[in-house]
Amino acid sequence: MADEFTTILTSLGLSTEAFIAILVIVLLVIGAVVVVIVSRPVLDIYPYLLPNARVRARKGRLFDEKHFSEIIESDNIDEITNYLRGFPDYAEHIDNYSLEKSLDIQLSETYDMIARIAPENIKKAFVALAKKSDINNIKSLITAKEANLNSNDTSNLLIPSGKLYEDIQHLIDSNTVEDVVAGLDGTEYGVVLEDALNEYKESKMILPLEAALDKYYLENLLTAANVPSNDNTAILYSYIGSQVDVNNIKLIIRAKTDGLNYEGISPYMIKEGHDIKEWKLKDLMESEDVSGVINSLEGTDFAQILNDNLQNYNETGSVAVFEKALDEYISDYANSLSLKNPLGIGPIIGFLNKKEKEVKNLKIIARAKREAGFPVSEIQEMLV
């Protein structure tokens, strides 16, 4: 047998030593391929181990149904404030700011924390997400100036967080919305607002300014999320894309209610949504009224959600019923995405979604408790 093997090698022009060397190389290549195949999932998971451990620890501090039941049963704002003093996430700010402002600060700190710990391949998206604090402060400042609020009332609307907080503070004494826009020249939001200023002057509504800020914010998020390259980035892109769809629908419904046409609102639409593409956006905007918008959404998840709330809208005339339903959709969708990759981005999205929901519901309860005798049953219906 050995002689036959030697004869075969000789006929191939190979010595025994050369054959052994080739065999070793082949085995090394096969071994390397096996290592790559086996280690690839581990390498994908590894960057998420520490961040997920941190968000899981924070998740254990989120309020459950029992907590909310106790808060809802509170008699007034003071009782809610005392209750929140028993929780580290809120105790730090609760004695220095109003209840609502303390909640906003905590949420802003949560965005910053996620941006710091997120793995490199998704970090840009969460850094962009953390800019929500600046966006909200600018919106509050514009709203205050449109309503002619004094400096003290304007200051109370601002959240002491975000990279531009000090710059925004300097604009508290501005007299008009135009002054605010001029004061933001040189920031990343200056040009965005300047481009929408003419529409604001013509319409006498701040909707174009708010819509321009929302568009800039969400487009930055989409850009930061990049084109999906793996399961984690695909989930992230779906998460952000769904927010774009909901923002577009909210904007269209508000535009229909305010009597704005397609040309007036088109510049503030975001064309790269998840399920609703550019041609559909135009179709929605060309609908005669809110009912027409809902009919045009037939075949999407949003049609039934909005249709279920159409009667309530017809009775109240408030678009808030639609916005609440869409917010609930986003929350449910984010929760479903969080379950798809429990060893990757899933826990991060799940925690962030639950934290946003917690803060939103606490603010709803706080507003209700400022009205004496507000029915508990109605508060429960208002929660997201």
Summary of the structure (lengths in Angstrom):
residues: 384
radius of gyration: 27.2
end to end distance: 78.3
largest distance: 101.7
contacts: 1145
relative contact order: 0.09
helix: 75%
strand: 0%
